[in-house]
């Protein structure tokens, strides 16, 4: 017995304190969690004391010229223009575009009185993260857009759980994860969304609720935006409402700041905020109206007819190569394989899509491609081709140029299909 004790005792002496400490730690952790749960503490909602901060990062006023072609993207951990001091850094990507500094506005130039007044008005209209609302638009708009306080409160809770780390507290696209992903997460504060199904002018176009739901369900291919299809439909609806709330608040703030910093206000800040709230709120309402949604012409071809599909894709290819208003090759040089960087409306360094990869961020379905070509893409240099490629009734008997373009885009990423359809993207194009 003595020998057994002496053989075992060193192990017991060493391990006993560690095991005891581990058990004690687990016990304390369990007690703390139990007390939190029994106390009814809400561990998911925002604090009642938390407020949306007023914007401090610079505003990119106007879109840089199309020929702007910086040579490098943001490095990992770097966000575009967190302060005007960035423009003093010669290595900063935005410094590679001469004259861009003249298009940068600093919210720091607001007086303390102006900033305090703006903060008060925005909180009065939009509430706080814990108690979001939209006041100042009519009840019919609140109902149509599902901006009631109960839905927004649920959306706020879900946003904090699923979206905040990338898209930020105010929807500024500057959450803690944001600097480390490329492309950076979308910011909502300018009121612009890229992938929409409405045909309003680019300035007035918002994302419809269906557009935002589609993005949540599908994610965005080629980016860090995942699919949230596993969430319940009512949770997705609440998230969409909260994103609309953040976007509306951000755009009212953005345009008010922009006016103060450029031409100055004609009236009071109160009047400016209410006027913009009314205008931008109505734009969201307009985007929900069925008559403002793109109604694609029926698909005119038989997909089982190889010769018909071949002829259609080749017509789309020929349109793509045109160096005219109907052509695409001018921007998507070498079908996007020559990846040039430029600056979008958010001041973010981006590059045009390499169409040979078949990664279409707005969706790869034929209808998705139809929407992108028809009405362009908000915030980018992608224009609308609806007036150019949608034929009149007499011309439709000869083919449909927009559907031809869609057919070509669906063939483009696949070398064997291109060979089958007689499409040689490496041919030398005429000057």
Secondary structure, DSSP 8 states (H G I E B T S, - for coil): -HHHHHHHHHHHHHHHHHHHHHHHHHHHHHHHHHHHHHHT--SSS--TT-------S-EE-S---TT---S----TT--S-SSGGGGG-TTSGGGGSTTGGGGEE-GGGS-HHHHHHHHHHHHHHHB-SSSB---SS-HHHHHHHT--HHHHHHHHHHHHHHTHHHH-TTS-S-STTGGGSSS-----TT---SS--B-S-TTT----HHHHHHHHHH--TTSS----TTS-HHHHHHHHHHHHHHHHHHHHHHHHHHHHHHT--SS-HHHHHHHHHHHHHHHHHHTTSGGGB-------S-TT-HHHHHHHHHHHHHHHH-SSTT--TTTSGGGGTS--EEE-TTS-EEE---GGG---TT-SSHHHHHHHHHH--TTSS----HHHHS--TTGGGG--HHHHHHHHHHHHT-HHHHHHHT--TTS----
